[in-house]
């Protein structure tokens, strides 16, 4: 039996089409900063906003690579890999010993990395490493809140990849938290300590994202829930604005371009909350 089909399958890059930076993320940082009401009065506010946008963009890139690579398919190739010369064994190593087996598998690993990993994933892994380095540098410059949120973002990406067992399809709520929720908090925390308004804005944006992302029947429940939350918190302008957006999408059947509606809803909430 020919082994060609297996080789062809193994040679296919297991990278999702979503590798890159989401356009929503910078907008969510700006929305979070806008919600502080103090954005324009801060010294060098434009510089700090640009740093926050760049930091969130690095989060988005790290997220897309960690969750977009189909690690399960990639690692299945390693488990079946048996090519490559063994590394030189340690002196006095006996044939068949554990040390000899380790040298053999390390040789296989070197061959697998150079033939099956680096040609297809090398660029993505380099970009990921560079994004992590830039994230660390920017977070240190921006302060404690940025450091904590950066750790949360990178950690969430790893949890999401484990939760979906490396199939390249992360959980919608985790995706929303990484794409819009945490960037909203970053924008807010760059200019003011997180308050109830910031957390509500972050959670509402995440819930609306999940609604839009899943494209389920009876969608826009996220918008309705956000409007109800604003009403409970006695934010009448926010509740009214979100209700208008929800009604427009529901009654006029304006179902397309859901992420644009998400951005509009988050900005309305940022402007009117409180």
PEKATA-V640793 format. One record per residue. N is the residue number from 1. SS is DSSP state (alpha for helix, beta for strand, coil for the rest). D_LAST is the distance of its C-alpha to the last C-alpha in Angstrom with 1 decimal. Layout:
N,SS,D_LAST
N,SS,D_LAST
This chain:
1,coil,69.5
2,coil,67.8
3,coil,64.7
4,alpha,63.4
5,alpha,60.7
6,alpha,59.2
7,alpha,59.3
8,alpha,57.7
9,alpha,54.9
10,alpha,54.4
11,alpha,54.3
12,coil,51.4
13,coil,48.2
14,coil,45.7
15,beta,42.6
16,coil,39.9
17,coil,39.0
18,coil,35.4
19,coil,36.4
20,coil,34.4
21,coil,30.9
22,coil,28.3
23,alpha,26.9
24,alpha,23.5
25,alpha,23.1
26,alpha,22.9
27,alpha,20.4
28,alpha,18.1
29,alpha,18.5
30,alpha,17.6
31,alpha,14.4
32,alpha,13.4
33,alpha,14.4
34,alpha,12.7
35,coil,9.2
36,coil,10.1
37,coil,10.4
38,coil,13.6
39,alpha,15.7
40,alpha,18.0
41,alpha,18.7
42,coil,20.0
43,coil,23.8
44,coil,25.3
45,alpha,22.0
46,alpha,23.9
47,alpha,26.3
48,alpha,23.7
49,alpha,21.9
50,alpha,25.4
51,alpha,26.3
52,alpha,23.2
53,alpha,24.1
54,alpha,27.7
55,alpha,27.0
56,alpha,25.0
57,alpha,27.9
58,alpha,30.3
59,alpha,28.4
60,alpha,28.7
61,alpha,32.4
62,alpha,33.1
63,alpha,31.4
64,alpha,33.4
65,alpha,36.6
66,alpha,36.4
67,alpha,35.3
68,alpha,37.2
69,beta,40.6
70,coil,42.4
71,alpha,43.6
72,alpha,45.5
73,alpha,47.8
74,alpha,48.3
75,alpha,49.2
76,alpha,51.5
77,alpha,53.6
78,alpha,53.9
79,alpha,55.2
80,coil,57.9
81,coil,58.8
82,coil,62.3
83,coil,63.2
84,coil,63.7
85,coil,66.3
86,coil,65.6
87,coil,64.8
88,coil,67.7
89,coil,68.2
90,coil,68.4
91,coil,72.0
92,coil,74.0
93,coil,71.5
94,coil,73.4
95,coil,73.1
96,coil,71.0
97,coil,69.2
98,alpha,65.4
99,alpha,65.5
100,alpha,67.3
101,alpha,64.8
102,alpha,61.9
103,alpha,63.7
104,alpha,64.1
105,alpha,60.5
106,alpha,59.3
107,alpha,61.6
108,alpha,60.1
109,alpha,56.6
110,alpha,57.6
111,alpha,59.1
112,alpha,56.1
113,alpha,53.6
114,alpha,55.8
115,alpha,56.7
116,alpha,53.9
117,alpha,50.7
118,alpha,50.9
119,alpha,52.0
120,alpha,49.1
121,alpha,46.3
122,alpha,47.2
123,alpha,44.9
124,alpha,41.9
125,alpha,42.5
126,alpha,43.0
127,alpha,39.7
128,alpha,38.0
129,alpha,39.7
130,alpha,38.8
131,alpha,35.1
132,alpha,35.0
133,alpha,36.7
134,alpha,34.3
135,alpha,31.3
136,alpha,32.8
137,alpha,33.5
138,alpha,30.1
139,alpha,28.3
140,alpha,30.5
141,alpha,29.8
142,alpha,26.0
143,coil,25.9
144,alpha,25.3
145,alpha,22.1
146,alpha,23.8
147,alpha,26.9
148,alpha,25.3
149,alpha,23.4
150,alpha,26.7
151,alpha,28.7
152,alpha,26.4
153,alpha,26.7
154,alpha,30.5
155,alpha,30.9
156,alpha,29.0
157,alpha,31.4
158,alpha,34.4
159,alpha,33.2
160,alpha,32.6
161,alpha,36.1
162,alpha,37.7
163,alpha,35.9
164,coil,37.1
165,coil,40.5
166,coil,40.6
167,coil,40.8
168,coil,38.4
169,coil,35.9
170,coil,33.1
171,coil,30.7
172,alpha,28.0
173,alpha,25.2
174,alpha,26.4
175,alpha,26.8
176,alpha,23.2
177,alpha,22.0
178,alpha,24.4
179,alpha,23.8
180,alpha,20.1
181,alpha,18.3
182,alpha,19.8
183,alpha,19.7
184,alpha,15.9
185,alpha,15.9
186,alpha,18.6
187,alpha,16.9
188,alpha,13.9
189,alpha,16.4
190,alpha,18.7
191,alpha,16.7
192,coil,14.7
193,coil,15.1
194,coil,13.5
195,coil,10.6
196,alpha,9.3
197,alpha,6.7
198,alpha,10.1
199,alpha,12.2
200,alpha,10.5
201,alpha,10.6
202,alpha,14.2
203,alpha,15.3
204,alpha,14.2
205,alpha,16.0
206,alpha,19.0
207,alpha,19.3
208,alpha,19.4
209,alpha,21.9
210,alpha,24.1
211,alpha,24.1
212,alpha,25.2
213,alpha,27.5
214,alpha,29.4
215,coil,30.0
216,coil,30.7
217,coil,31.7
218,coil,28.8
219,coil,26.4
220,coil,22.8
221,alpha,22.1
222,alpha,19.6
223,alpha,17.6
224,alpha,18.1
225,alpha,17.0
226,alpha,13.7
227,alpha,13.2
228,alpha,14.2
229,alpha,12.0
230,alpha,8.8
231,alpha,10.8
232,alpha,11.7
233,coil,8.3
234,coil,7.9
235,coil,5.6
236,alpha,8.7
237,alpha,8.7
238,alpha,8.2
239,alpha,10.7
240,alpha,12.9
241,alpha,13.1
242,alpha,14.0
243,alpha,16.3
244,alpha,18.1
245,alpha,18.7
246,alpha,19.9
247,alpha,22.1
248,alpha,23.5
249,alpha,24.6
250,alpha,26.0
251,alpha,27.8
252,coil,28.9
253,coil,29.9
254,coil,28.2
255,coil,28.6
256,coil,29.8
257,coil,28.0
258,alpha,25.5
259,alpha,24.1
260,alpha,23.4
261,alpha,21.3
262,alpha,19.5
263,alpha,18.8
264,alpha,17.6
265,alpha,15.2
266,alpha,13.7
267,alpha,13.4
268,alpha,11.8
269,alpha,9.1
270,alpha,8.9
271,alpha,8.9
272,alpha,6.6
273,coil,3.8
274,coil,0.0
